[in-house]
């Protein structure tokens, strides 16, 4: 392994124009589009100082065209839009996402204006917090993996990485809205209903998460089949 | 003015001037130039009666969400209202044409001026979108009365129903002429207007002709009686006037394109646009968004009306509608903050506001769509 890494670290000049989808060398850094004010040197810890120096010296990957430097840019929402996208139609996927956020906000603000002053504090009108919280409520904690032992395959409870959990939550939301709803409703309507339900821990997606947890709990006996 | 949402220091000072609530009896008469930029609340009863269908769809959504209908007072509407106040109604009606780029607020200004007319007790003839009469008509019947014309029963009966809701007070007006619909049905001289409208709503086949008859009656009677009972002023409001003289996207049965003159509804509306009657005003607005076969960059009267339309509408009073200026943008921004509409924390900061100005170029409709998901 050391030999292959050393091969990559040999003197290499960036004379070629690298496209986003080719494999980058591991020492390429991710682009950071945020416009955060530069913290003066004295307040940085030694590791952060090293990181800053690395940024000035090492090459950086090309930025995605969907990333903006404005504070309205949200990586979770971008990821969700990419997952909803079909045949590369990003415009349509982004339109559906903005319509979903608008619908969520409209429902909540309508509720806000019609309720008495005492109950107004509890109603969450910000569609971004609703989305984040709903996604959190849909993420499973533990998953199942299929392990073959003695000719038979068992469903073994397994810890999941953060990326996998986020992916599963988004995937379940999208498939639930695509398959199990009435065919004549728009996608943004279906999504907004599911998200608002997940925000209060109700609805089919949260039920699916709970079913997965129950299966994992039921298969506890096979937990020691996992060797990683 | 009511403020229940989150507040910041500068917002508190401005919010006192944000909404001016007029008393019941003084609608719109006391509106002055210094109120420009402030929001005027439309009373819910008036919205139900006057605008069951006439407001832009996104504004209707906004009314539903905020639980109130607030219109910003802007210079074009103020100009229109001042002309309406000072016009001489014994002379033929003046034609006002609102024109401007897409999304600048022509329909909203028209509705504002129309509300002024309604609150003064005028009779309202409101065509919310003339483009709906020249495209996408499912049923196009050959006319029962004249051989070369085509009827649109659904659109005509829908319009008659809405006319009835708006002008309930005037339904007992006496009419003049005798109209014959079929061999057995006719409306006699001296019957109230309400019966004529019921005739049109119930008998779909002759509803387009009923619309023509109603318009003719109103034209004859508007300038008739001077004072006392029976005197009324007529406000004709048409949104998307360029549809009357443009092309249609409807086809006849032999697959040739239909001309606008061949449609009964359009023909009667064109007669209404002429100023050979007296005792009212004609308020119109151009519209490119619903128009057929017109490029998106066209917004001037000469481009959208075409030669024929311009000659027919001339002479008219043009009123230009443009994007928000800084004060109006501030007012709109504060209104959204007040109604708890701008939720994203960055949009409430100074930098976010600058971004909104940049992205929307202070265009009212684009700003509304941006703030919808932020």
Interface residues (C-beta under 8 A of the other chain):
Chain A: X70 X71 X72 X98 X99 X101 X102 X105 X106 X109 X110 X112 X113 X114 X117 X120 X125 X126 X127 X128
Chain B: X4 X61 X64 X65 X66 X67 X339 X340 X341 X343 X344 X346 X347 X351 X352 X355 X372 X373 X374
